[in-house]
Amino acid sequence: MELVNEGDLGSQDRKVLLVRGSVAEERPDVVAAFLENLQDLVIRQASEPEDFQNVFTTTGPTALSGTRLEDAIAVGRQALPPIPPGEDEAAALEEVSRVFTEYGVTPDQLSAQDVFLDLRPLVSPEQAARIDRGEGQ
């Protein structure tokens, strides 16, 4: 038996936001507004991570304290806002899809065009500029 971790495998782990196609087609402005608000919250979390801990309860089994609270705050400081996918994300997706197809996990290989939605041409220029503000981070 051989044990490896994701670093040994050259992990392409990414966070992905999924949107139902019909929603994105009918209301791209709502999808963009969701992304804008999520970006704002994550940016705020990075600057004020304490405000995002123990939101619903400060005592009891689900409340963080001590080292667990300190660790959660430290992780919150490192939060990066979601950004629209670019060329790097497209290449990563296609490499992962190739491996999945090669090993029979999925029947067909996906391309970035199969799954990525570029909201920018679907919304106002002002809204497009707001969702782009996280790029390069």
C-alpha positions as CSV (number, residue, x, y, z in Angstrom):
1,M,0.0,0.0,0.0
2,E,1.3,3.4,-0.9
3,L,0.2,6.6,0.9
4,V,0.3,10.0,-0.7
5,N,-1.1,13.4,0.0
6,E,-2.5,16.0,-2.4
7,G,0.8,17.8,-2.4
8,D,2.5,14.6,-3.7
9,L,0.0,14.4,-6.5
10,G,0.3,18.0,-7.6
11,S,-3.2,18.8,-6.4
12,Q,-5.4,21.0,-8.6
13,D,-7.9,21.5,-5.8
14,R,-10.1,24.6,-6.4
15,K,-13.2,25.9,-4.8
16,V,-16.0,25.9,-7.3
17,L,-19.3,27.8,-7.3
18,L,-22.0,26.0,-9.2
19,V,-25.0,27.7,-10.7
20,R,-28.0,26.1,-12.3
21,G,-27.9,26.8,-16.0
22,S,-31.5,28.0,-16.2
23,V,-30.8,30.5,-13.4
24,A,-27.7,31.8,-15.0
25,E,-29.4,32.2,-18.4
26,E,-32.6,33.8,-17.0
27,R,-31.0,36.0,-14.3
28,P,-27.2,36.5,-14.8
29,D,-27.6,39.8,-12.9
30,V,-28.7,37.8,-9.8
31,V,-25.8,35.4,-10.2
32,A,-23.4,38.3,-10.5
33,A,-24.9,40.0,-7.4
34,F,-24.5,36.8,-5.4
35,L,-20.8,36.7,-6.5
36,E,-20.3,40.4,-5.6
37,N,-21.8,39.9,-2.1
38,L,-19.7,36.7,-1.6
39,Q,-16.6,38.6,-2.6
40,D,-17.4,41.4,-0.2
41,L,-18.0,39.0,2.7
42,V,-14.8,37.1,2.1
43,I,-12.8,40.3,1.8
44,R,-14.3,41.4,5.1
45,Q,-13.6,38.0,6.7
46,A,-9.9,38.3,5.8
47,S,-9.7,41.7,7.5
48,E,-12.1,41.0,10.4
49,P,-12.1,37.2,10.9
50,E,-13.2,37.4,14.5
51,D,-16.6,38.7,13.3
52,F,-17.1,35.5,11.4
53,Q,-16.6,33.1,14.4
54,N,-19.3,32.0,16.8
55,V,-21.9,34.0,14.9
56,F,-24.9,32.0,16.2
57,T,-23.7,30.9,19.6
58,T,-20.9,31.8,21.9
59,T,-21.2,28.9,24.3
60,G,-22.0,25.2,24.0
61,P,-20.6,22.4,21.9
62,T,-20.6,24.2,18.6
63,A,-18.9,27.4,19.8
64,L,-15.2,27.7,19.2
65,S,-12.8,28.7,21.9
66,G,-9.2,28.5,22.8
67,T,-6.9,27.0,20.2
68,R,-9.8,26.0,17.9
69,L,-11.0,29.6,17.8
70,E,-7.4,31.0,17.2
71,D,-7.0,28.5,14.4
72,A,-10.3,29.5,12.8
73,I,-9.4,33.2,13.0
74,A,-6.0,32.5,11.4
75,V,-7.6,30.6,8.5
76,G,-10.1,33.4,8.1
77,R,-7.3,35.9,7.7
78,Q,-6.1,33.9,4.7
79,A,-9.4,33.9,2.9
80,L,-9.3,34.9,-0.8
81,P,-12.4,36.2,-2.6
82,P,-13.8,34.1,-5.4
83,I,-12.8,35.2,-8.9
84,P,-14.1,34.4,-12.3
85,P,-12.1,31.5,-13.8
86,G,-9.3,32.3,-16.1
87,E,-6.7,30.4,-18.2
88,D,-5.0,28.8,-15.2
89,E,-8.3,27.5,-13.9
90,A,-9.2,26.2,-17.4
91,A,-5.9,24.4,-17.7
92,A,-6.4,22.8,-14.2
93,L,-9.9,21.7,-15.0
94,E,-8.9,20.1,-18.2
95,E,-6.0,18.3,-16.6
96,V,-8.2,16.9,-13.8
97,S,-10.8,15.9,-16.3
98,R,-8.2,14.1,-18.4
99,V,-7.0,12.1,-15.4
100,F,-10.6,11.3,-14.4
101,T,-11.4,10.1,-18.0
102,E,-8.1,8.1,-18.2
103,Y,-8.9,6.2,-15.1
104,G,-12.6,5.6,-15.9
105,V,-14.0,8.0,-13.2
106,T,-15.9,9.9,-15.9
107,P,-16.9,8.7,-19.4
108,D,-15.9,11.8,-21.3
109,Q,-13.3,14.6,-20.8
110,L,-14.7,18.1,-20.1
111,S,-13.3,21.3,-21.5
112,A,-13.5,24.6,-19.7
113,Q,-16.1,25.7,-22.2
114,D,-18.3,22.9,-21.1
115,V,-18.6,24.1,-17.5
116,F,-17.4,27.7,-17.2
117,L,-19.8,30.6,-17.5
118,D,-18.4,34.1,-18.2
119,L,-20.9,36.4,-16.6
120,R,-19.2,39.6,-17.7
121,P,-20.8,39.8,-21.2
122,L,-24.2,39.0,-19.6
123,V,-24.4,41.9,-17.1
124,S,-23.9,45.6,-17.1
125,P,-20.3,47.0,-17.4
126,E,-20.5,48.3,-13.9
127,Q,-21.5,44.9,-12.5
128,A,-18.8,43.2,-14.6
129,A,-16.1,45.5,-13.2
130,R,-17.3,44.7,-9.6
131,I,-17.0,40.9,-10.1
132,D,-13.6,41.3,-11.7
133,R,-12.1,43.2,-8.7
134,G,-10.8,40.0,-7.1
135,E,-8.7,38.9,-10.1
136,G,-5.0,38.6,-9.5
137,Q,-5.3,37.8,-5.8
